[in-house]
Amino acid sequence: MATHTDSTTTTTTPDPHIFPEMAPAVAGQIAAPILYLPPLLSSLPSCHHNAAEPCHGGHFPMKPLHTEVRLPEIDAASLSLHHALHHFRPLDRQYSSKEYAEAFNWDEIMLPEDEEREWYCVAFRSKRKRGSNSEALYVADAKAHDEAIRNGGLIMYRYGVPDERTGMNLATCIWQSRKHAVTGASKPSHVHAMRLTAESYDVYRLERYVLRKAAGERAVTVEEYRGGEVGW
């Protein structure tokens, strides 16, 4: 923990490098028919401001949503990514059938040139079973999402919209580190949601990637995860 003192007060600032112990509150309603759900960004710690950037053009018809639950902490580079992800979107209606690196507008995600970091991404390709209990699955997913934010590390979760022709969906989340993601998967609400998932989907496949930002560049790259720690 980083502690700052003066002659009269002592304040403690959470250290974003400390991981939680192992073991969606959605801030708006979707009313208009759209190509995709906007990204659901984890609300920033109370010491930060949630950027409310305007929408631009037909490719970005809705403002990104923010959760009611706040992250306990976030590092500077992840804060820059959080702001940039306000413009995150799929490239077309067939994105759920494309490679992860080609499904979204990664080439439009720009960060400060001097920052260098990597993040852990998880993609979920799925197809629902006919007649599965949507309400129970949604409630379980929302609780798992809240749990993940409270425990730290989850920057964004994008639910996605199933392809009208195939029924396939591509959801994704971006974590500050792989350790955060592994920790989140061990929590009770996530374990319960995964049990329901096994009962509710004909197809459910996880893919893992590394989102990388090199110093001296503004753009990010997406690579398949090949092992080891990602993040700190």
Secondary structure as a PSIPRED ss2 file (coil, helix, strand):
# PSIPRED VFORMAT (PSIPRED V4.0)

   1 M C   1.000  0.000  0.000
   2 A E   0.000  0.000  1.000
   3 T E   0.000  0.000  1.000
   4 H E   0.000  0.000  1.000
   5 T E   0.000  0.000  1.000
   6 D C   1.000  0.000  0.000
   7 S C   1.000  0.000  0.000
   8 T C   1.000  0.000  0.000
   9 T C   1.000  0.000  0.000
  10 T E   0.000  0.000  1.000
  11 T E   0.000  0.000  1.000
  12 T E   0.000  0.000  1.000
  13 T E   0.000  0.000  1.000
  14 P C   1.000  0.000  0.000
  15 D C   1.000  0.000  0.000
  16 P C   1.000  0.000  0.000
  17 H C   1.000  0.000  0.000
  18 I C   1.000  0.000  0.000
  19 F C   1.000  0.000  0.000
  20 P C   1.000  0.000  0.000
  21 E C   1.000  0.000  0.000
  22 M C   1.000  0.000  0.000
  23 A C   1.000  0.000  0.000
  24 P C   1.000  0.000  0.000
  25 A C   1.000  0.000  0.000
  26 V C   1.000  0.000  0.000
  27 A C   1.000  0.000  0.000
  28 G C   1.000  0.000  0.000
  29 Q C   1.000  0.000  0.000
  30 I C   1.000  0.000  0.000
  31 A C   1.000  0.000  0.000
  32 A C   1.000  0.000  0.000
  33 P C   1.000  0.000  0.000
  34 I C   1.000  0.000  0.000
  35 L C   1.000  0.000  0.000
  36 Y C   1.000  0.000  0.000
  37 L C   1.000  0.000  0.000
  38 P C   1.000  0.000  0.000
  39 P C   1.000  0.000  0.000
  40 L E   0.000  0.000  1.000
  41 L E   0.000  0.000  1.000
  42 S E   0.000  0.000  1.000
  43 S E   0.000  0.000  1.000
  44 L C   1.000  0.000  0.000
  45 P C   1.000  0.000  0.000
  46 S C   1.000  0.000  0.000
  47 C C   1.000  0.000  0.000
  48 H C   1.000  0.000  0.000
  49 H C   1.000  0.000  0.000
  50 N C   1.000  0.000  0.000
  51 A C   1.000  0.000  0.000
  52 A C   1.000  0.000  0.000
  53 E C   1.000  0.000  0.000
  54 P C   1.000  0.000  0.000
  55 C C   1.000  0.000  0.000
  56 H C   1.000  0.000  0.000
  57 G C   1.000  0.000  0.000
  58 G C   1.000  0.000  0.000
  59 H C   1.000  0.000  0.000
  60 F C   1.000  0.000  0.000
  61 P C   1.000  0.000  0.000
  62 M C   1.000  0.000  0.000
  63 K C   1.000  0.000  0.000
  64 P C   1.000  0.000  0.000
  65 L E   0.000  0.000  1.000
  66 H E   0.000  0.000  1.000
  67 T E   0.000  0.000  1.000
  68 E E   0.000  0.000  1.000
  69 V E   0.000  0.000  1.000
  70 R E   0.000  0.000  1.000
  71 L C   1.000  0.000  0.000
  72 P C   1.000  0.000  0.000
  73 E C   1.000  0.000  0.000
  74 I C   1.000  0.000  0.000
  75 D C   1.000  0.000  0.000
  76 A H   0.000  1.000  0.000
  77 A H   0.000  1.000  0.000
  78 S H   0.000  1.000  0.000
  79 L H   0.000  1.000  0.000
  80 S H   0.000  1.000  0.000
  81 L H   0.000  1.000  0.000
  82 H H   0.000  1.000  0.000
  83 H H   0.000  1.000  0.000
  84 A H   0.000  1.000  0.000
  85 L H   0.000  1.000  0.000
  86 H H   0.000  1.000  0.000
  87 H H   0.000  1.000  0.000
  88 F C   1.000  0.000  0.000
  89 R C   1.000  0.000  0.000
  90 P E   0.000  0.000  1.000
  91 L C   1.000  0.000  0.000
  92 D C   1.000  0.000  0.000
  93 R C   1.000  0.000  0.000
  94 Q C   1.000  0.000  0.000
  95 Y H   0.000  1.000  0.000
  96 S H   0.000  1.000  0.000
  97 S H   0.000  1.000  0.000
  98 K C   1.000  0.000  0.000
  99 E C   1.000  0.000  0.000
 100 Y H   0.000  1.000  0.000
 101 A H   0.000  1.000  0.000
 102 E H   0.000  1.000  0.000
 103 A H   0.000  1.000  0.000
 104 F E   0.000  0.000  1.000
 105 N C   1.000  0.000  0.000
 106 W H   0.000  1.000  0.000
 107 D H   0.000  1.000  0.000
 108 E H   0.000  1.000  0.000
 109 I C   1.000  0.000  0.000
 110 M E   0.000  0.000  1.000
 111 L C   1.000  0.000  0.000
 112 P C   1.000  0.000  0.000
 113 E C   1.000  0.000  0.000
 114 D C   1.000  0.000  0.000
 115 E C   1.000  0.000  0.000
 116 E C   1.000  0.000  0.000
 117 R E   0.000  0.000  1.000
 118 E E   0.000  0.000  1.000
 119 W E   0.000  0.000  1.000
 120 Y E   0.000  0.000  1.000
 121 C E   0.000  0.000  1.000
 122 V E   0.000  0.000  1.000
 123 A E   0.000  0.000  1.000
 124 F E   0.000  0.000  1.000
 125 R E   0.000  0.000  1.000
 126 S E   0.000  0.000  1.000
 127 K E   0.000  0.000  1.000
 128 R E   0.000  0.000  1.000
 129 K C   1.000  0.000  0.000
 130 R C   1.000  0.000  0.000
 131 G C   1.000  0.000  0.000
 132 S C   1.000  0.000  0.000
 133 N C   1.000  0.000  0.000
 134 S H   0.000  1.000  0.000
 135 E H   0.000  1.000  0.000
 136 A H   0.000  1.000  0.000
 137 L H   0.000  1.000  0.000
 138 Y H   0.000  1.000  0.000
 139 V H   0.000  1.000  0.000
 140 A H   0.000  1.000  0.000
 141 D H   0.000  1.000  0.000
 142 A H   0.000  1.000  0.000
 143 K H   0.000  1.000  0.000
 144 A H   0.000  1.000  0.000
 145 H H   0.000  1.000  0.000
 146 D H   0.000  1.000  0.000
 147 E H   0.000  1.000  0.000
 148 A H   0.000  1.000  0.000
 149 I H   0.000  1.000  0.000
 150 R H   0.000  1.000  0.000
 151 N H   0.000  1.000  0.000
 152 G C   1.000  0.000  0.000
 153 G C   1.000  0.000  0.000
 154 L E   0.000  0.000  1.000
 155 I E   0.000  0.000  1.000
 156 M E   0.000  0.000  1.000
 157 Y E   0.000  0.000  1.000
 158 R E   0.000  0.000  1.000
 159 Y C   1.000  0.000  0.000
 160 G C   1.000  0.000  0.000
 161 V C   1.000  0.000  0.000
 162 P C   1.000  0.000  0.000
 163 D C   1.000  0.000  0.000
 164 E C   1.000  0.000  0.000
 165 R C   1.000  0.000  0.000
 166 T C   1.000  0.000  0.000
 167 G C   1.000  0.000  0.000
 168 M E   0.000  0.000  1.000
 169 N E   0.000  0.000  1.000
 170 L E   0.000  0.000  1.000
 171 A E   0.000  0.000  1.000
 172 T E   0.000  0.000  1.000
 173 C E   0.000  0.000  1.000
 174 I E   0.000  0.000  1.000
 175 W E   0.000  0.000  1.000
 176 Q C   1.000  0.000  0.000
 177 S C   1.000  0.000  0.000
 178 R H   0.000  1.000  0.000
 179 K H   0.000  1.000  0.000
 180 H H   0.000  1.000  0.000
 181 A H   0.000  1.000  0.000
 182 V H   0.000  1.000  0.000
 183 T H   0.000  1.000  0.000
 184 G H   0.000  1.000  0.000
 185 A H   0.000  1.000  0.000
 186 S C   1.000  0.000  0.000
 187 K C   1.000  0.000  0.000
 188 P H   0.000  1.000  0.000
 189 S H   0.000  1.000  0.000
 190 H H   0.000  1.000  0.000
 191 V H   0.000  1.000  0.000
 192 H H   0.000  1.000  0.000
 193 A H   0.000  1.000  0.000
 194 M H   0.000  1.000  0.000
 195 R H   0.000  1.000  0.000
 196 L H   0.000  1.000  0.000
 197 T H   0.000  1.000  0.000
 198 A H   0.000  1.000  0.000
 199 E H   0.000  1.000  0.000
 200 S H   0.000  1.000  0.000
 201 Y E   0.000  0.000  1.000
 202 D E   0.000  0.000  1.000
 203 V E   0.000  0.000  1.000
 204 Y E   0.000  0.000  1.000
 205 R E   0.000  0.000  1.000
 206 L E   0.000  0.000  1.000
 207 E E   0.000  0.000  1.000
 208 R E   0.000  0.000  1.000
 209 Y E   0.000  0.000  1.000
 210 V E   0.000  0.000  1.000
 211 L E   0.000  0.000  1.000
 212 R E   0.000  0.000  1.000
 213 K E   0.000  0.000  1.000
 214 A C   1.000  0.000  0.000
 215 A C   1.000  0.000  0.000
 216 G C   1.000  0.000  0.000
 217 E C   1.000  0.000  0.000
 218 R C   1.000  0.000  0.000
 219 A E   0.000  0.000  1.000
 220 V C   1.000  0.000  0.000
 221 T E   0.000  0.000  1.000
 222 V E   0.000  0.000  1.000
 223 E E   0.000  0.000  1.000
 224 E E   0.000  0.000  1.000
 225 Y C   1.000  0.000  0.000
 226 R C   1.000  0.000  0.000
 227 G C   1.000  0.000  0.000
 228 G C   1.000  0.000  0.000
 229 E C   1.000  0.000  0.000
 230 V C   1.000  0.000  0.000
 231 G C   1.000  0.000  0.000
 232 W C   1.000  0.000  0.000
